[in-house]
Amino acid sequence: MKNTRKATIQDLLQLAELFDQYRIFYHKESDIPSAESFLKERIENKDSEIFVSESDGKLVGFVQLYPLFSSTRMKRYWLLNDLFVNENYRGKGFSKELIEESKELAKSTNAAGILLETGKSNDVGNKLYPSCGFELYDEVNFYEWTNK
């Protein structure tokens, strides 16, 4: 049985393990204690919204969104920053459920929409997002400055 809901502090241990898998997927070193600390801070400080998917009482996926604001629209946007489903549960609709939960958040907060980025080589994501109603926006150049 699938179930998607808002994450709570009680989810922290399982969520940190999933978050660690997510980070490893993006070629970062495993660090569950730091993942747990990072997520605990996000939840306690209400810095982000995190939704989780469960299957038979076990967390199998999550999505994390951060608030942004559009000055020209004078509204909130949500940045869909993290979306991950454990490899054993992929292809079963969990990602779409998490995205739908994200859309409900945007609607309930009267946000202008949801923004996200994914790599050009992310074939799964580049099929998933359009199938969930996202449109590729290529009218701007995306720049990044990093504090190295």
C-alpha positions as CSV (number, residue, x, y, z in Angstrom):
1,M,0.0,0.0,0.0
2,K,1.3,3.4,-1.0
3,N,1.0,6.5,1.2
4,T,2.4,10.0,0.7
5,R,2.4,12.5,3.6
6,K,4.3,15.3,5.2
7,A,7.5,14.2,7.0
8,T,7.7,14.5,10.8
9,I,10.6,14.4,13.2
10,Q,9.7,10.8,13.9
11,D,10.7,10.0,10.3
12,L,14.2,11.3,10.8
13,L,16.2,8.1,11.0
14,Q,14.6,6.5,7.9
15,L,14.6,9.8,6.1
16,A,18.3,10.4,6.8
17,E,19.1,6.9,5.3
18,L,17.1,7.8,2.1
19,F,18.7,11.2,2.0
20,D,22.1,9.6,2.2
21,Q,21.2,7.3,-0.7
22,Y,20.1,10.4,-2.6
23,R,23.5,12.1,-2.0
24,I,25.4,9.0,-3.0
25,F,23.4,8.9,-6.2
26,Y,24.9,12.4,-6.8
27,H,28.4,11.2,-6.1
28,K,28.7,12.5,-2.5
29,E,30.3,10.5,0.3
30,S,28.0,8.7,2.6
31,D,27.4,10.6,5.9
32,I,24.2,9.5,7.7
33,P,24.9,11.5,10.9
34,S,25.3,14.8,8.9
35,A,22.2,13.9,6.8
36,E,20.2,13.4,10.0
37,S,21.5,16.7,11.4
38,F,20.7,18.6,8.2
39,L,17.2,17.2,7.9
40,K,16.5,17.8,11.6
41,E,17.4,21.4,11.2
42,R,15.2,21.8,8.1
43,I,12.2,20.2,9.9
44,E,12.7,22.1,13.2
45,N,13.3,25.5,11.6
46,K,10.6,25.0,9.0
47,D,13.1,25.9,6.3
48,S,11.6,23.5,3.8
49,E,8.7,21.2,3.2
50,I,9.5,17.5,3.0
51,F,7.0,14.9,1.9
52,V,7.6,11.1,2.2
53,S,6.3,8.0,0.5
54,E,5.7,4.9,2.5
55,S,5.2,1.3,1.4
56,D,4.2,-1.2,4.0
57,G,5.3,1.1,6.8
58,K,8.8,1.8,5.3
59,L,9.9,5.1,3.9
60,V,10.8,4.6,0.2
61,G,11.0,8.1,-1.2
62,F,10.9,11.8,-0.5
63,V,10.7,15.2,-2.0
64,Q,12.0,18.4,-0.4
65,L,10.9,21.9,-1.5
66,Y,12.3,25.3,-0.5
67,P,10.4,28.6,-0.6
68,L,11.5,31.3,-3.0
69,F,9.7,34.5,-4.0
70,S,9.1,36.2,-7.3
71,S,9.3,40.0,-7.0
72,T,7.6,40.5,-10.4
73,R,4.7,38.2,-9.6
74,M,4.7,39.2,-5.9
75,K,4.1,35.6,-4.9
76,R,5.9,32.6,-3.5
77,Y,7.5,29.9,-5.7
78,W,8.6,26.5,-4.5
79,L,11.9,25.1,-5.5
80,L,11.7,21.4,-5.9
81,N,15.2,20.7,-4.9
82,D,15.3,17.0,-4.0
83,L,13.3,14.1,-5.3
84,F,14.4,10.5,-4.6
85,V,12.9,7.1,-4.6
86,N,14.8,4.0,-3.4
87,E,15.9,2.0,-6.4
88,N,13.8,-1.0,-5.4
89,Y,10.6,1.0,-5.6
90,R,11.2,3.0,-8.8
91,G,8.7,2.7,-11.6
92,K,5.8,2.2,-9.2
93,G,4.4,5.7,-9.2
94,F,6.0,7.0,-6.0
95,S,7.8,9.9,-7.8
96,K,4.5,11.0,-9.4
97,E,2.7,10.9,-6.0
98,L,5.4,13.0,-4.5
99,I,5.2,15.5,-7.3
100,E,1.4,15.7,-6.9
101,E,1.8,16.3,-3.2
102,S,4.2,19.2,-4.2
103,K,1.6,20.6,-6.5
104,E,-1.0,20.5,-3.7
105,L,1.5,22.5,-1.5
106,A,1.9,25.1,-4.2
107,K,-1.9,25.4,-4.6
108,S,-2.6,25.5,-0.8
109,T,0.1,28.3,-0.3
110,N,-1.2,30.3,-3.4
111,A,2.2,30.0,-4.9
112,A,3.0,31.1,-8.5
113,G,4.3,27.6,-9.2
114,I,7.2,25.1,-8.7
115,L,10.6,25.5,-10.2
116,L,13.2,22.7,-10.6
117,E,16.3,21.8,-12.5
118,T,17.7,18.5,-13.6
119,G,20.7,17.5,-15.6
120,K,20.4,17.2,-19.3
121,S,21.6,13.6,-19.0
122,N,18.9,12.7,-16.5
123,D,16.7,10.7,-18.9
124,V,14.3,9.5,-16.3
125,G,13.7,13.0,-14.9
126,N,13.5,14.6,-18.3
127,K,10.6,12.2,-19.1
128,L,9.0,12.3,-15.6
129,Y,8.7,16.1,-15.2
130,P,6.9,16.8,-18.5
131,S,4.6,13.9,-17.9
132,C,3.6,15.6,-14.6
133,G,2.8,18.9,-16.3
134,F,6.2,20.7,-16.1
135,E,7.3,22.7,-19.1
136,L,10.9,23.1,-20.1
137,Y,11.8,26.8,-19.8
138,D,14.8,27.6,-22.0
139,E,14.4,31.4,-22.4
140,V,17.0,32.3,-19.8
141,N,20.6,31.4,-19.0
142,F,21.2,29.7,-15.7
143,Y,24.3,30.9,-13.9
144,E,25.9,29.7,-10.7
145,W,28.5,31.3,-8.4
146,T,30.0,29.0,-5.8
147,N,32.0,30.0,-2.7
148,K,34.9,27.6,-3.0
